[in-house]
Amino acid sequence: MKPTLLVLAAGMGSRYGGLKQMDGVGPHGEAILDYSVTDAIRAGFGKVVFVIRHSFDEDFRKVFNSERWNNRIKVEYVYQELDKLPEGFSVPEGREKPWGTNHAVLMAADVIHEPFAIINADDFYGGDAFKVMADYLLTLEHSEGKYCMVGYRLENTLSENGAVSRGVCKVDADGLLIGMDERTSIARTADGIAYTDAEGQHPLPADATVSMNLFGFTPDYFPKSQKLFIDFLKEKGGELKSEYYIPYAVNTFIGNGSATMMVLKTTAKWFGVTYKEDRPMVVERLRKLHEQGVY
């Protein structure tokens, strides 16, 4: 069975004001999402599921549908809304912030029954990343708790226009993830790459492995994540800004021994529009990829 690609796109409207991120950054008006789905088709994915919101459902479907990719891949849509919570829970008064990336993943539990990969809608991951992910997922059809992620070199994921947040990974000798530390405010400095926190500045190696939210899971991830989400809501559901992130769930499952996560290596280089000033760089990189015949 071909793996599925789950695209986290529910934040599109809020980040870009409507759906302006359909912004054509490619030489023929392509959005970054076009490249991700094209690379997924080439790698052997059989279906793409978009997590979106009802507020831009109609506009999104008009653009991103199976016809856009010449019906080469099946397309489905699911919805992330604040009130989509387990029975017995409700949205606390005053909360407007979404429940986080792993809440978005849970929205697809009823439509994904095969190994699947997760990506952000507005990040460029590169064709090789999708290939190594698809090849690994194809080995997991009858497995449970054997997860994977594509690890990128930190130096290949930075913006020249400001600091970024990255999940810095600890990996053992067998290539398995030990855990992820979320580091905010990572940037190049006069002495190299470093992250800044309340205690000051801390150096990071350029070749550190970081997560860019390209994860691979088997379907048992859904019930395990749902149970963990209930625990999360009991503890933090009353907070107005708490979020249920994928790395939190991954760290929990690795920590309690219910799952392992293989860190896959790729030659691909990630890029995205973290800051509006990043856009010219993205446009130029995509132009070169077209010139080289990659697309």
N, C-alpha and C positions, 0 to 999 in steps of 0.2 A: 504494500500500500504506500502510495506517495505521501511524503510529509506535507503538513500545512504550514503556511506562513500567517502569523497573527500580527497585525499591524496596529500599534497603539496610536490612534489618531483623534481621540476624544478631546485633546487639548488644543486642537488646531484653531478653533474659533476664538478662544480666549487669548492665545498667544499672538495671533496675527490680525485680530479684528476681522471677523468673518472668515473667509477662506482665501485670504491673500497669499497664503503660502503655496497655493497652486501656481504661484508666481513662476513664470517660465525662466529657469536658470540655465537650461540647456539651449544649444544654438537653434533648435527648432521649436522652442517654447516648452520643452519638457520640464516637469516638476521633478524634484529629487525622488519622490515616490515612484515615478515612472521607471527610474533606473533600478530601484530596489525590486519592483515586481518583475521587470525584465530579467534581472539577474536571477531571481528565484525560479522563473520559468526555465531558464537555461540550466539551472542546477538540478532540476527535477522535482520541484514542488508542484503539487497537483491542485491546491486550493489556497486562496488568500481570504482571510477573515479580517474585516476592518472594524475596530472598536471606535465608534463615533458617538455623537450626541444627537438627540432628536432635533435640537435647534438648527442644525445645518444638514439634516438628513437628505432633504430633497436636492439641495445644491451639490452635496458630495456625490450622491448616486448618479447625478447627471454627468459628472466628469469621470469618476473612478468606478468603472463597471467593466464587465468582461469584454465588451465590444472594444474598449480602449486598447486592449491587448489582443485583439483579433480572436477572441474566444479561446485563447490558448490555455486559460486557467479559469477554474471555477471561482466565483466571487460571492461572498456572503457578508452580511452586516449584523453587528450586535451593538448594544447601546449601554454606555456608562452614564448613570445619573446618580445624584447624591442619595436618592431614596431607595436605590437598589441594594437593600441590606438584608441580612438573614432575619428570619422570623423572630420577633421579640425586640428588635432594635429599631430606632428611629433617628432621624437627623436632629442633632441638638439645635436649639433655637440660636440663630445668628451664624450658623456655619454656612460658608459659601465655597470653601476650598474643596476640590475633589478629594476622594479617599486614597488616591495614589495608584502607582503602576500595577501593583498586584491585585488591587480591586478591579482594575480594568481587565486584567487577564481572566479573572473569575467570570466576567460577563460572557465568555466564549465557551463555558463548560458544556452547554447543551448542543453545540454545533461542531466540536472537535473531539474525535474519538480515535485519533492516531497521533504518533509523535509529531511535535510541532515546534517551530521556532518563533521567537518574538523579536520584533524590531520597533524602533521609534519611526514615526512617519516622516520626519524631516531630517533624518541623518543619512548620509551616503556611506555605505559599508564596503562596497567593492565586490566584484564578481567572485573572487577566490573565497571570500568569507562565506558566501552563500553555498559555494560548492563543498567546502570542507564540512559545513553544517549539515547539508543534505546527505552527504555520504555517511556521516556518523549517525544521523537520525534513522537512516535506512537499516541500520544494524540493531535498532532498538524496538522493533515492532512488537515483540512479545515480552518486553522487559518492563520492570517497574523500578523506580527510584534511581535509574541510571541517567543522570542529566548531563548537560554539556553547555559550554559557552565558548564563544570566540574571544580570545584575548588579544588585545592590541598593545603595541609598544607605546608607552606614555608619550614619548616625543612625537609620535605620529598623530596625536589627538589634541594638540594644544591650539589655541587661538592666538594670533599675533595681536589681537585687539583687546585683550583683557583676560582675567582669570577664569578658570573653569572648575567644575566639580567632577571628580572621577572616583569610581570604585577601584581602589588599589588592591590587587589580588595577592594572596599568599598561596603558592603552589608547591606541592611536595615533589619528590624525585620521580614519582610515577605520572606526573602531569595532572594530578587531581587537586582540586581547589581545597585549601584548608579554611579559608575565610576571606571576606572582603571588608576593607576599611574605607568608609566614605570619607574622602578628603575634599574639602571645599577650598576655594581660593587657591588653585594651583596655577602657577605662572612661571615663565622664564625670568631669571634674575641675572645679575652680573656674574654670579657664581654658579649658575646652572639652574636646574628646575627645582622648585620648592613649593610647599604649601604653607599657608599661614592660618594659625588658629589663635585662640586667646593667649596662648603661652609664647607666641612668637612665630618665627619662620623655621621650617624644617626641610632639609634637603630630600629630594627623591631622585633615584637613578633614572636616567633617560630611557633605559630598557625595561623599566618596571612594567609588569603586565597589568593592564587596566580593563575593566568592563565598560562596554559601550551599549549595554542593554541588548546584546545579541545572544539570547539564551536559547537552549533547546531542552524540551521536556517531553516526558511520556504522559499519557492522560491521567495517571494516578496523581499527578500534580494538583489537579483541580480539587478533589475531595480533601487532600491534605491541606491545601491552602485555605479552603473554606473553613475547616476546623480551626486553623491558626487565626483566621480573620475574626472568628467569634471570640477567641481569647484576646485578640488585639482590641476589639470593641469593648469588651468588659473592662479592660485596663485603661484604654485611651479614647474610647468612643465619645466621651463627653467633652473632649478638647476640640477647639474650633480649627486647629491647624495640623493635627496629627495626621500622618499619611502612612498607608500600608504599602511598603515598597517591596519590589522583587528581591533585592539583596537581603532584606530582613528575613524573608521566608527561606531563601537559599541558605543563609547562615544558620538558621534554626534547624533545618532538616539535616544539614551536614553535621551540626553540633550534636544532634540527638541520634545520629547514625541511621536515620531512615532514608538517606539518599547520599549519592556521591555525585560529583560534578567534574567531568573531564574538561580541561582547558585546552581548546583546539588552537593551533597556531595558524596564522594566515600571512600571506605576503601583501594582502590588501591594505590600503591606507584609508582610514576614516576621515571624512570631513563633513562639516555642517555649518549652518548659519547661527552660531551662538550669539553673535553681535551683528547688527546691520552692516557694520564695516567689513564683515567676513564675506559678504555677498560677491564682490568682484573676484575674490580668490576662488570661490566656488564656480563662478561662471567661467573663469579662465581654465581651471582644471578640467571641467567638463568639455570645454572646447577642444582641449588637447586630446582627451580620450576619443572624441569623435574623429579628430584628425588622424589618430593612430589606428582607427578602424575598430575600436573596441565596441562602439555603439554606432 
